[in-house]
Amino acid sequence: MTGNRFHLGWFTTFGVDEWNDPFASGGEPWDGKFYVEMAKALERACFDYIMFEDTLMLPEAWGGTTEAYLKNAIMVPKHDPLPLAALISAATQHLGVVTTMSTLAYPPFLLARLAATMDHISGGRFGWNIVTSGEDTAAQNFGLEKLPPRELRYDMADEYMQLVGQLFGSWDPDAIVMDRETDTYADFSKVRPIHFKGQYFSSRGPLNTAPMPQGRPAYVQAGGSPKGRAFAAKYADSIIATANGIEGMKAYRDDVRARAAAIGRNPDEIKILFLAAPILADTVEEARARTDRAVNSPEFVERALALFGSFTDIDFSIYDLDKPLPEKLVTNGEQGSLDKFQQLGSGKTLRQLAIDGGMSGSIELIGTSNTVAERMGEVMDAVGGDGFLITAPFHRINRRYINEVTEGLVPALQRRGLVRTAYTQPTLRTTLKEF
Ligand SMILES: Cc1cc2nc3c(=O)[nH]c(=O)nc-3n(C[C@H](O)[C@H](O)[C@H](O)COP(=O)(O)O)c2cc1C
């Protein structure tokens, strides 16, 4: 038991639920209601935020074809999470709502305007997961031949952040005066163009939206490479991270916090949430049996590798499943996740790596609500903070799992004083900073 509370987020996608499972919504969640209900459950459990990942292409990494992705509904179909975030905002009062938008895809002015609109609709609960995209196929959907190299993508993203930051600041917070005596809605002297001219982006400004409740959206990011970590340390209010075990989690957190301190930021302003996919049942044995059944099912390994290949733009179908990978793999996509997956030096076969990686978490959490809650507390004590980003094991979301976490695991965490039992703050950014 610890006196230190930690934060909870949930990582998901506006995609197909576990469509052929009895506890799912039948594979057609496109009206958004399945995810709205899920968000309400997360709010009852006092999560800081629900976060929707996003990518902008149909994967064909596995075997160079779309077959595995379409057949198994892996990362496709996938709908735009921003309109869904508006529905969720309307149905909740406290939960943060974070969506992913790529600096490769959105002109900065458009993104800033959408973020401002969403921050108003949500009453100050909107967060932006800042990504630079990681696939050539996504770049090709936006008229580029190839994805720019990672270093360049982060240089561009850095300039992008300067630009949108200026747009968010182009209205003084008190620019809307609504003075009936002078019949004035907004004071024009408090709204200024930015005339931003950078190497990659330019924009005149000002933004044509009202000043946002949070001033800017909460920034969420997932840098893994040195440049990505530096970016996250500079901008993020919350980092979503994946790492190997307590040691990897601690090393990642210490590194990002040191980078933040080195540029004069208080590291406590950054809440690092580690991906975790608890597998829960009434007994530890049952939870283990559940896990074994899932990972030993005939399609598990191929699905896990096809999914992981789509993040990393790597075709794992060319490697022997029963041998270790022949070489260290590199990618212009998610290198940090790939490094974690490869477990270099472990000598594990690709099949075992797929099983480990397919579990989706930074740390193994298999057991009852009580044993897993206890373990999560121990892990956070050892890592130093700041919380977990829950995701469905094997990326298969259904209502039973949402219930097991929100009605079983979270109350067990709350009884131990490990997570919040009520919201006390008005915005996502202040919720993240509450402790
Ligand atoms: C938990 C998590 C969620 C992520 N979500 C997305 C996403 O929605 N879209 C995307 O293009 N990249 C996503 N990424 C990739 C990151 O933006 C980033 O590229 C990756 O962590 C590798 O770091 P690097 O860019 O510094 O190499 C995610 C990564 C992690 C760990």
The ligand as an SDF file (V2000), in Angstrom:
LIG
                    3D

 31 33  0  0  0  0  0  0  0  0999 V2000
    0.7400    4.1070  -26.5010 C   0  0  0  0  0  0  0  0  0  0  0  0
    1.1160    4.6520  -27.8420 C   0  0  0  0  0  0  0  0  0  0  0  0
    0.1340    5.1790  -28.6620 C   0  0  0  0  0  0  0  0  0  0  0  0
    0.4400    5.6760  -29.9330 C   0  0  0  0  0  0  0  0  0  0  0  0
   -0.5570    6.1610  -30.7450 N   0  0  0  0  0  0  0  0  0  0  0  0
   -0.2640    6.5300  -32.0010 C   0  0  0  0  0  0  0  0  0  0  0  0
   -1.3010    6.9400  -32.8990 C   0  0  0  0  0  0  0  0  0  0  0  0
   -2.4630    6.9820  -32.5440 O   0  0  0  0  0  0  0  0  0  0  0  0
   -0.9650    7.2840  -34.1580 N   0  0  0  0  0  0  0  0  0  0  0  0
    0.3180    7.2770  -34.5950 C   0  0  0  0  0  0  0  0  0  0  0  0
    0.5510    7.6080  -35.7580 O   0  0  0  0  0  0  0  0  0  0  0  0
    1.3310    6.9290  -33.7640 N   0  0  0  0  0  0  0  0  0  0  0  0
    1.0530    6.5370  -32.4930 C   0  0  0  0  0  0  0  0  0  0  0  0
    2.0690    6.1410  -31.6580 N   0  0  0  0  0  0  0  0  0  0  0  0
    3.4440    6.2750  -32.1100 C   0  0  0  0  0  0  0  0  0  0  0  0
    4.1210    7.4680  -31.4800 C   0  0  0  0  0  0  0  0  0  0  0  0
    3.5330    8.6620  -31.9460 O   0  0  0  0  0  0  0  0  0  0  0  0
    5.6250    7.4530  -31.7630 C   0  0  0  0  0  0  0  0  0  0  0  0
    5.8720    7.6010  -33.1210 O   0  0  0  0  0  0  0  0  0  0  0  0
    6.2280    6.1670  -31.2750 C   0  0  0  0  0  0  0  0  0  0  0  0
    5.9890    6.0120  -29.8920 O   0  0  0  0  0  0  0  0  0  0  0  0
    7.7110    6.0450  -31.5640 C   0  0  0  0  0  0  0  0  0  0  0  0
    8.4180    7.1240  -31.0760 O   0  0  0  0  0  0  0  0  0  0  0  0
    9.3590    7.9280  -32.0440 P   0  0  0  0  0  0  0  0  0  0  0  0
    8.4530    8.6350  -33.0070 O   0  0  0  0  0  0  0  0  0  0  0  0
   10.0940    8.8740  -31.1460 O   0  0  0  0  0  0  0  0  0  0  0  0
   10.2400    6.9370  -32.7200 O   0  0  0  0  0  0  0  0  0  0  0  0
    1.7680    5.6460  -30.3880 C   0  0  0  0  0  0  0  0  0  0  0  0
    2.7580    5.1170  -29.5470 C   0  0  0  0  0  0  0  0  0  0  0  0
    2.4620    4.6230  -28.2890 C   0  0  0  0  0  0  0  0  0  0  0  0
    3.5440    4.0590  -27.4340 C   0  0  0  0  0  0  0  0  0  0  0  0
  1  2  1  0
  2  3  1  0
  2 30  2  0
  3  4  2  0
  4  5  1  0
  4 28  1  0
  5  6  2  0
  6  7  1  0
  6 13  1  0
  7  8  2  0
  7  9  1  0
  9 10  1  0
 10 11  2  0
 10 12  1  0
 12 13  2  0
 13 14  1  0
 14 15  1  0
 14 28  1  0
 15 16  1  0
 16 17  1  0
 16 18  1  0
 18 19  1  0
 18 20  1  0
 20 21  1  0
 20 22  1  0
 22 23  1  0
 23 24  1  0
 24 25  2  0
 24 26  1  0
 24 27  1  0
 28 29  2  0
 29 30  1  0
 30 31  1  0
M  END
$$$$
